Amino acid sequence: MSTSVGKASAAMATDVWFDSHTMHVRLLDGREISVPVEWFPKLRNASEAQKKKWRLIGKGVGIHWEDIDEDISVAGLLMT
């Protein structure tokens, strides 16, 4: 039997972008997650250049911003 937690843990990010108040994450399966940047103080306070300087970790299971020392898991985003 499959559960939403199982699906969340298997989800992989492929792209990340921001608008004025929201972080958007595209997943390998085509879904998109949008969450308020306000939820992540380091991202909220980051410059636009710092927000754009991300990399995928674990082949897409998470996202890392070196300049602001922030890591966010895709599974965590799906559980919010």
N, C-alpha and C positions, 0 to 999 in steps of 0.2 A: 504494500500500500504506500502510495506517495503522500507526502505532507508538504505544506507550504514551507516549512523550515528546510526540508530536503531540497526543494526547488530553489529557495533562497541561497543555500550554500553552494549550489551548482551554478548560479548565475555569474556571468563574466562581463565586465565592462569593456567597451570598445572605444568610447569617446566621452569627453566631459566638456561642458561649456556653461557659461554663466550669462544671465541677464542682470538687470539692476538689483533684484532681490532673491534670485533663485539659482540654484545649481541644478543642472540637467545632466543625467548620465544615461547614455545609450548602452543597451546590453546586447550581447552577441545574438540573442534570439529575437532581436528587433524591438523589444520593449524599451520604454524610456521612463526613467524615474525623475521626478522633479521635487526638490525639497528646498525650504527656505534657507538661505545662507545664514540667517540669524541663528540657526541651530548649531553652527560651528564658529565660535568666536574668532579662532585664528583665521578662517577664511573671510569672515565678515570684516576683519580689520586689515586684511591683505590688500595690496595694490592690485590693479587689473593685471599688470605684468606678472606678479607673483601667482595670481589665480590661474593664469594661462600656462604656467610652467609646472605641469603635473606629469606624472608617469604612472603607468599601470604596474602593479606589483602582483606577483603570483599569477602571471598570465591573465590578469584581469579580475582577480578576486578582490582586489583593493586598489585604491588610488593614493598616491603619495605626492606631497608637495615638499620638496627639499628645503626651499627657502624659508618656509614657515614651520617646518617640522610637524606636519600634519599627515595622518594616515586615516583613511575611511574605508571600511569594508562594504562591499556591495550587499552582502547578506544582512549587515546591520541596517543599511538603507531600506532594504525590502521589509524589514520587520518594524519599521516606524509607522 
